[in-house]
Amino acid sequence: MRESGRAQAAGRVAARDLFERVRLRYFHLPPAVRRVMYASALIGSVGLGAALGWDLARTFLVTLTLLAFAALTLRFPRAAATAVVVAAWVVLMPVFVMLFPVGSPAPTLLLALAVPVAGVAHLIRWVPPWLTALLALLPAGLLAAALSLVSEATAVWVAYGVAAAVLLYRFVLARRARAELAGQEQEQLRVRVREGGPAQQQERGTAPPSISVEEALGELESMIGLAPVKEQVRSIAASIEASRLRAEAGYTAGRPTRHFVFSGPPGTGKTSVARTLAKIFYAFGLLDTPYVVEAQRADLVGEFLGATAIKTNELVDRALGGVLFIDEAYSLVNSADGQPDRFGAEAVQTLLKRAEDDRDRLIIILAGYEQEMAGFLASNPGLASRFATRVRFPSYSPGELAEITELLQRRRGDTMSDETRAALLGLFEDVHRRGLVDELGNARFARSLVEAAAQARDVRVVGAGGTPSTEDLVTTTTPDLTKAFNELTARFRGHEATPTLEEALADLDRMAGLAPVKRQVHAIAAQLQVARMRQERGLPTPPQTRHFVFVGPPGTGKTTVARVVGRVFAALGLLARPDVVEAQRADLVGQHLGATAIKTNELVDRALGGVLFIDEAYSLVNPGYAGGDAFGAEAVQTLLKRAEDDRDRLVIVLAGYEREMDAFLATNPGLASRFNQRVAFPSYTPAELSEIAVLLADKSGDHFDEAALRDLDEVFTWVCEERLIDGLGNGRFARSLFERAAMRRDVRLAALASQGASATSAELTTITSEDVRTAVDEISGR
């Protein structure tokens, strides 16, 4: 860009600069403050009018109109400019009334012309809409005035025809401008490292395109969602403009922000915003080109020490004059094997040196997941100081994902019905509720869904036979969308099996006994439900319990209740799926130091999105080892870190005997603080054990006769009074007794069948007192 072009793009007239600064400061104000400002201005003007004796109704309407126009101007400057053109057209209406005979419809028709012209002008992008409206209405008005003496109909038809011709001309002009820009972007802007960056483009002699600050910011505003990102980028642009104005006024101006960290889940537009940011800095004259070089670890790290510095320097040289965008930057520091990553460290050191040495000719953007980027930046003090500007990208909301999907469909030339749009929004709300939107990839998932739905539609249309209509070929139906959605989400375990909260709690209530446990789980569910409602309404929400300690004797339903807890969290959208991964010490502890952390992390990764249930958790700390249990301590430390880092994606339940669990939790302060929700499981009573046996029989299609039920009560009462039930396993003892009694019944009936006797249906499903007594004798070893 030539110097004059840069001056035109970077610095507008003083009034324009002042307007942009006022507009940016306006949007920094909270919405409530803006409303108070408008109300105060309205009340103040009415009060002033009352003091000066003005007509209060007229003062109120005029002030309200001016405030509405001010709000429109600050939010949509182009729309406000078009409104001025339309207002000027309305002001000219008395002239047309004078030119045409009394009672003629021509003035009304000419007045109505402004509405479609303004609407079409705003549909034609890439050219200013207010200028399009002005160019269409001005010749239309002049020709209508000139032909008013010839014929009313001719004047109106000519005015409409001229306006339509101008709009068509502006549309062609906009298409041409868009095509040129798209061609430049396709060939130059979206450049991968392997295709060459800004330096290679300059070597080929390709001149950079002319881009204004307004165009670059307009491209940012046209993106769907990303409200906090847009606000932060607008602030950066305002800061650059303020620095330029201070420098022009003779004041010392600090150097603008040069290097950035983009953090957020995948598919949230980090690369697209990086390209827009490159255009903004280029338009301000702070970069020589608006090009972006995209890179990953493989583009910086060499195959041997020394080669990495050469490779990184070559990459930076390619990006000089533009933007270097490094995705998944945290992969440069890879210490998963417990050893320092010397290759990655060499790349980081080289990158830091070039970031400082070439800060006036280069912008570097490091991008990746927020949690991993925080750890990466903490690994080197130079990273945190040189990449001080953090831009956080939020996940897309269901409405924004639906809007992105419709936009992608329109670009393909496809359509969908209102019913399908409603179904689409429901699917995205379901994904959002389950916490799967980041795993699916946000906007990338929307793109995949559009392509998969189009494929499902094509298969359906072709398979129907005959000659499909044009509408059939481009219309995506609800079944097409649902089929594509199910295929894309099938890899997420339990995605389709997530229950409702009522179903999850009903499963708990159907369990025998456990009254205190049921009350506590119901209270936890209510607390989580209220917290979600508070969050939806923007109210302060305290951190919710995510990890639990289940204490109690064996066989009291700890694993079953853990599954219910997983279903409750999944039903409330706090977990992606209701799955429970069960583990013990052997699943966490490795065979040597270093291997334990890897094994524990792999286990946690497998459980992410669901519940990790660790039975006999106290076995992780074995005091019997001489010098302490280093392996178990490593597993505990790794588990504590993941419990905190992944608290929004995981529920961990530690289970075991009460006394041993108390001793285990006392070994590490972090355990007691992170696992502070205790659920105590009591031993079963004789009546509850009988109820469990009856429920198990019902599930198998069997039942106990009256004598057998009396025997069950007698047996369970005796083992409970003798305090043997915990050693026998509580519910497990009831299950064993039922299964052994059912087996004895089968043996008894098979013996009768061998003698030629035929058992009735009732006999085949009835467990008798004899069966129960025989089963008790076998279990007791008699």
Secondary structure, 3 states (H helix, E strand, C coil): CCHHHHHHHHCCCHHHHHHHHHHHHHHHCCHHHHHHHHHHHHHHHHHHHHHHCCCHHHHHHHHHHHHHHHHHHHHCHHHHHHHHHHHHHHHCHHHHHHHCCCCCCHHHHHHHCHHHHHHHHHHCCCCCHHHHHHHHHHHHHHHHHHHCCCCHHHHHHHHHHHHHHHHHHHHHHHHHHHHHHHHHHHHHHEEEHHHCCHHHHHHCCCCCCCCCHHHHHHHHHCCCCCHHHHHHHHHHHHHHHHHHHHHHCCCCCCCCCCCEEEECCCCCCHHHHHHHHHHHHHHCCCCCCCCEEEECHHHHCCCCCCHHHHHHHHHHHHHCCCEEEECCHHHHCCCCCCCCCHHHHHHHHHHHHHHHHCCCCCEEEEEECHHHHHHHHHCCHHHHHHCCEEEECCCCCHHHHHHHHHHHHHHHCCEECHHHHHHHHHHHHHHHHCCCHHHHCCHHHHHHHHHHHHHHHHHHHHHCCCCCCHHHHHEECHHHHHHHHHHHHCCCCCHHHCCCHHHHHHHHHCCCCCHHHHHHHHHHHHHHHHHHHHHHCCCCCCCCCCCEEEECCCCCCHHHHHHHHHHHHHHCCCCCCCCEEEECHHHHCCCCCCHHHHHHHHHHHHHCCCEEEEECHHHHCCCCCCCCCHHHHHHHHHHHHHHHHCCCCCEEEEEECHHHHHHHHHCCHHHHHHCCEEEECCCCCHHHHHHHHHHHHHHCCCEECHHHHHHHHHHHHHHHHCCCHHHHCCHHHHHHHHHHHHHHHHHHHHHHHHCCCCCCHHHHHEECHHHHHHHHHHHHCC
